[in-house]
Amino acid sequence: MIWASMKRKVAEVNIGKPANQMPEMVQEAFNSIPVKEWCNHCAHVRKLEEEYRSKDGYLDTPFIVELCSESEESSDDDSQDESDEEFNSI
């Protein structure tokens, strides 16, 4: 949004100018964007953020994946003991 405005303003003045003048042209382009335009873009972004939050409310709830719980460890140990007993009895 602002980036598009800035690029358009730079393109308007960047006719046959050397590349080393680009930082100055970019600064002038940003400075020439009116306050009202900045406010409109900021309000639009806030509106979009609110829409995303309302549609994706589940993102506020943490999602925790336990890689190894105590119950899994004990069941793994039990099955390992059974496997050892079977192997030893052969």
NORNORMO-V670362 format. One record per residue. N is the residue number from 0. RES is the residue in one small letter. SS is DSSP state (helix for helix, strand for strand, loop for the rest). OMEGA is omega in degrees with one decimal (NA if undefined). Layout:
BEGIN
n=(N/N)
res=(RES/RES)
ss=(SS/SS)
omega=(OMEGA/OMEGA)
END
This chain:
BEGIN
n=(0/1/2/3/4/5/6/7/8/9/10/11/12/13/14/15/16/17/18/19/20/21/22/23/24/25/26/27/28/29/30/31/32/33/34/35/36/37/38/39/40/41/42/43/44/45/46/47/48/49/50/51/52/53/54/55/56/57/58/59/60/61/62/63/64/65/66/67/68/69/70/71/72/73/74/75/76/77/78/79/80/81/82/83/84/85/86/87/88/89)
res=(m/i/w/a/s/m/k/r/k/v/a/e/v/n/i/g/k/p/a/n/q/m/p/e/m/v/q/e/a/f/n/s/i/p/v/k/e/w/c/n/h/c/a/h/v/r/k/l/e/e/e/y/r/s/k/d/g/y/l/d/t/p/f/i/v/e/l/c/s/e/s/e/e/s/s/d/d/d/s/q/d/e/s/d/e/e/f/n/s/i)
ss=(loop/helix/helix/helix/helix/helix/helix/helix/helix/helix/helix/helix/helix/loop/loop/loop/loop/loop/helix/helix/helix/helix/helix/helix/helix/helix/helix/helix/helix/helix/helix/helix/loop/loop/helix/helix/helix/helix/helix/helix/helix/helix/helix/helix/helix/helix/helix/helix/helix/helix/helix/helix/helix/helix/helix/loop/helix/helix/helix/helix/loop/loop/loop/loop/loop/loop/loop/loop/loop/helix/helix/helix/helix/helix/helix/helix/helix/helix/helix/helix/helix/helix/helix/helix/helix/helix/helix/helix/loop/loop)
omega=(176.3/-179.7/179.3/178.0/-179.2/179.7/179.3/-179.3/177.7/-179.7/179.9/-176.5/-175.7/178.2/177.8/178.8/179.6/-177.2/-178.1/176.3/-177.0/179.4/178.6/-180.0/178.9/179.3/178.1/179.7/178.1/-179.6/-177.2/178.2/-176.5/-179.9/-179.1/178.8/176.6/-179.4/179.0/179.2/179.2/178.2/178.9/179.4/177.9/179.2/178.4/179.0/179.4/177.1/179.0/179.8/-178.6/-179.7/-176.3/-179.0/-178.8/-179.9/179.5/179.4/-178.3/178.3/-174.6/177.2/177.6/-177.3/-179.3/178.7/-178.8/-179.1/177.9/-179.7/-176.9/178.7/176.5/178.7/179.7/-179.2/177.5/178.1/178.8/178.9/178.8/179.8/179.3/-178.9/-178.0/-177.9/-178.7/NA)
END
